[in-house]
Amino acid sequence: MRRINPANEKAKRDYLLWLGATGRKSRATLDQVAAAIDSFAGSTRHADFRTFRPEQAMSYKQRLAEQINPATGKPLAKATLHGRLTALKAFFEWLCREPGYRRIRYSDAAYFNLTANEARIATAAREQKTPSLEQVLAVLEALPADTIVQRRDRALIAFILLTGVRNSAAITLRLKHVDFARGQISQDAREVRTKGAKTVESVFFPVGDVPHRIVGDWIAELTGTLLFGPDDPLFPAARIGLDDEGRFLPVGLKREGLASTAAVCAVFSKAFALAGLPYHGPHSLRRTLMRLAFALDLTPRELKAWSQNLSHAKVMTSLMSYGQLPFDEQAGVMAGLGEATMGQRSNEALLRELADVVARHGRA
């Protein structure tokens, strides 16, 4: 039976309520904070937080550094350590101001800090793998479309490429939110799970005829064959039943949307494997769309429209979050700039030589 400390549990509850109300944190973030607090409490055998000492924080950091990730068999990643320790530091900074906990010094929370080098490693930006537009189109072409679930999965990938919507929005969209004839999507935050509960109006991206055709055929099948209405989900969950051999298999669709974003990731995982390509998650297609924006060499006005279509209020958000170039492309661009610079210098040198010749002949 799990041992708990009632006073600690009350402090944790009060902090999570405060953090959720004032910090506007998502449920997933609050769950991660709660897990970090529980982990630390367990390391002290649930000693009362009122008796907190810096030695406890240092001991906990040492245990984390030695802990093995059961999934990889390797020590926990620095980013994982950073996330847990940052959550605990913030918790104790809050706790020391609460009645009954004033003996905890505000500065004591700093004992949860990583070293400067460890923090740099934990927060370092790493190259994110991004599929090319051609790869995503190849995945769509390779996918089977014999069953309705297969057609749904193919349409899901095509739709995310065509619109750039996030996972959580895709599984909560209804047919009424898509005006296919006009190529428009209305992500109404009252009904669609958008980031930051922000209502987003956007249009289809110019990614070619294949995704457009697949999505159009899917909507036509939902409305024409299955008689789905405006309030029915765009991507319904599969209805499981028994086949002739008594096996549980998808036998149709429910009038309920996919249950979670994990279901979307599973669709992408299976699709890329079928195409013989490394796995790329649904969110990576937003980076694919930014690569396409670079290839189109957009004007500032066009880039602003593209950014807004990705639901970004600022162009810099699109460039910084999704515009990172892979190293080989970065090197290619820099090499091209070098060649252009050398060519410019050569032309300038030639002009100087011609000027010298003209000057000499002029003096002659």
N, C-alpha and C positions, 0 to 999 in steps of 0.2 A: 504494500500500500504506500502511495506517495506521501511523504512527510511534508507538511506545510507549516508556515508560521503565519497565524492570522493577521498579525500586525503588518507583516511584510506584504501579504496579499491585499490588504486594504490600501497600503501605500502604492502598490503597483496599480491597483484599480483606479485610484484617484489620479495617478499620473497619466494613465492611458485615456481617461475621460478628459483631462485637461489638454493632453496632446492632440486628441482628436478634435476637440472643440476650437482650440486656439491655433494649432499648427496645421489644421485642415489636411491631416494625413489620411491616406487610404486605409482600408481594413487590412490589406496585405502588409502595409508598413507597420501598422500597430501590432499585428501578429508577430512580426519579426522583432520588434522592440520587446514585446512580452516574452518571447523565447529567450532573448539575450538576458533579461532580468532573471528569469527562472534558472538559466544556466549558471549565472553568477551565484544566485542564492543556493543552488545545489552544491556549488564548490565550497561554500562556507558551512555546509550542513544546516542550512536555513537559519543561521544566526540572525538575530534581530538586526535590521538595518541601522538601528540607533547605535549599535556597537561597532559600526564600520571603522576600519583602520586601513591606512595605506598599504600595509603588508598584505591585506586580503586582495587588493587590486593587483599587486605585483605577482602574488602567487597565482591568481587567476590567469593573468597574461602568460605566465610560464606554462600553465597547463594547456592553454589554447595552442601555444606554439608547439607543444609536443603531441597534440591530438592528431589522430589519423582520420582522414576522410574515408569512410567505409566504401564509398563508391569508386574511388580512385586508388586507394591504398597508399596515398601520399599525404604529407602534412596539409593542414588546412591552408587555403590560399590566403595570401596577404590581404586581398580585398575582403575576404570573409572575416578575418581578424579585425580589420579596420571598421567594418560595419558593426560588428558586435560591440567593440570597445567604444566606438563613438556613441552608440545608443546608451551604453552604461554611463559614460561621462555626462551626457545630457541629463540622464535620470538623477544622478547624484547632485548635479548642479541645481536641479529643481528641488530635490529632497531637502537639501541643507537650509532652504528658506522656509520650510514647513514647520509648524508648531510641533515640538517634541523631537525635532531632528537638528536643532540649532548647534549642537555640539560638533556636528560634522562641518568641517571647514570647506568653504567653496573651493579653495585651492587643492583640497584632497582629491577632487574629481580628476585632476590632471594626471594622476597616477595611472589612469586608464589609457593615456596616450601611447601610441607606438613611437619608436625612434623616428627621427626625421627621415632617415634612409628607408625604413620600412613603410612609412606613410607615402613617400614618393613612389615606391614600388606598387603599393596598393592602389594608388590613384592614377597611375600612369595610363595614358591613352594608348590603346592597342589597336592594331589594324583589324577592322571588322570585315569578315568575308562577305562579299556581295556578289550575287549572280548577275551576269550580264543579261540584257534584254533578250538576246538570242538564246541563252540557256533557258530562261523561263518559258519562252515560246516553244522551245524544243520539248520541255516537260509537258506542256499542254498538248502538243501533237502526239506525244508518246502515250498519254493516258487512255485507257480503255473507256468506252462509254456505252457498254452493253446494258448495264443496270441503272436504275434511277439514282441509286446512291453514288455510283461511279460518275454519273453526269453531274450530280450535286457537287461532288468533290472537285471535279474539273472546273465547274462554274465558280466555285469558291476561290480557287487560285486565280482564275481569269479576272474575277471581279476585284480582288485585292490589287492586282497589277493595273487594272483599268482605272481604279479610283484612288489607290493609296490609303484606303481606310485601315484603321488599326483592328486587331483581332476582336477586341471587346465590342467595337462598333459593328463589325461584320455579323457577329452572332446575334445581335439585338435589332438589326435592321428589319423592317417589314416592307412588304411590296409597295406600300404607299409612299415610302421614303425615296423611291427610285423612279424618276421620270426618264424611262429609257429613250423615248422618242426625242427628247431634248438633250439627252446625255447629262442629266443633272441628278445630284444626290443631296438630300436634305437630312442631315444628321441632327434631328431635333433632340436636344439633351433631356427633354422630359420623357422621352421614350427610348432613346438610343444611348448606350453607355459610351460616352465620349471622354477623352482625357480632360480632366478639370471641369467636367460637366458643362462643356462649352458647345453651343449650337454651331454647327458648321454647314455652310452651303458651298458646294463644290461641283465641278464638272468632270467628265471623263478626260483622262490623259491621252495624248496621241501615241498609243503603243501598237497600232496596227489593227488589221481587220480580224485576226484570229480571236483575240480576247473579246472584242466587240460582238462577234458572231456567236461565240459560246455563251456569253451572258444573255444575249437576246434570245437565243434558243431556249435557255433555261427558264427565263421569265415567261416565255410563251408556253412552255410545258406546264409550269406551275398554274398559270391562269387558265389555259385552254384545256389541258388534259385533266389536271387534278382539281380544277375549279377552285383554286385558292383565291381569297379575296384580299382587299387592301390591307387588312389588319393581320394577315397571316405572315409568318416569318419568311424571309428571303432564302434562308438556308436552314431548312427543318432538320430535326433529329431523325435518325433512322428508327423505324418500327421493327422490332425483333420478333420473329416467329419461328415455327418449326417447318423445316422442309420435308420432302417425302421420306427422307431417311432419318428423320427425328433429330436433325441437327439444328441448333439455334443460329439463324442467319437473318440479315436484313431482308425484310419482305415488303418494305414500302417506307413511307414517310409519315411522321406525326405532324400535327399542326402546332408544334412547339419548336422553338429554335434550338440550335446546338447548345448543349449544357454549359460548356466552358471553353476558354481559349485553348486549353490543352487539346481539345478535339480538333481545333484548327491546326495546331502544330503537328498532330498525328497525321492529318491529311497531307501536309507538306512533306513530312518525313517519308511517308509511303510513296508519294508522287516522285520525289527526287531520286529515291532509290530505284524505282521502276525505270527512270530515264538514265540510270547509270551515272548519276551526278552526286557530288557530296551534298549533305543536307544543308539547306538554307531555310531559316524560319520565315514566317509570314512578314515579320517586321522588316526583314532585309530588303523586301521589295520597295520600301520607301527609299532606301539608298539606291536601288536600281533606277528609280525614277529621277533621282538627283544626277546620276551618271548620264541619263538621257538628256537632262537639261544642259549639262556641260557639252554634250555632243551636238546639241542644236545651236550652241553659241548664241544664247538668248540676249536680247537687249535688256537693260536694267528694268524697263517697264514690264517686259515679258517675264523676267525672272521674279519680279514681285508678284505677278499673277500666279506663277507656278508655285511660289512659296505659300501664298494664301490658299491655293488648292490643296496643299498638304496640311492645312489648318494651322499654319504658323502666322502669328501676327508680325513677326520680324523676319526679314530675309536672312539675317545673320543666324537665326535659329536653324534654318534649312541648311545653310552652308556649314555650320559648326557641328550639328548633330548628324547630318546625313551626307555631307559633301566631302568627307575625307577620302583622298585618293589612295589607292593601293601603291605600294612602294615602286613597283615596276612602272606604273603610269607616272608617278611623281618624277622618277628618274628620267623617263622619256621626255616629259615636258621641260625639265631643266636642261637636258641635252639639246633640245630644240632651241631653247633660249640662248644657249652657248653658241650654237652654230649661227644663229641670227646675229649675235653680237660680234662674232668673228667676221662675218660677212660685212657688217656695217663698218668694222674697223678697217677691213681691206679696202672698201670703197673710199673711206676717208683718206687712207694712205695714198690711194691712186690719185685722188683729187689734189692732194698736196704735191705729189710728184708732177702732175700736169701744171699746177700753178708755178712750180719752180722752173719748168721748161719754158713756159710763157714769159716768166720774168727774165730768164736768161736771154731768150731771143729778143725780148723787148729792149734789153740793155744793149744787145748787139746792134 
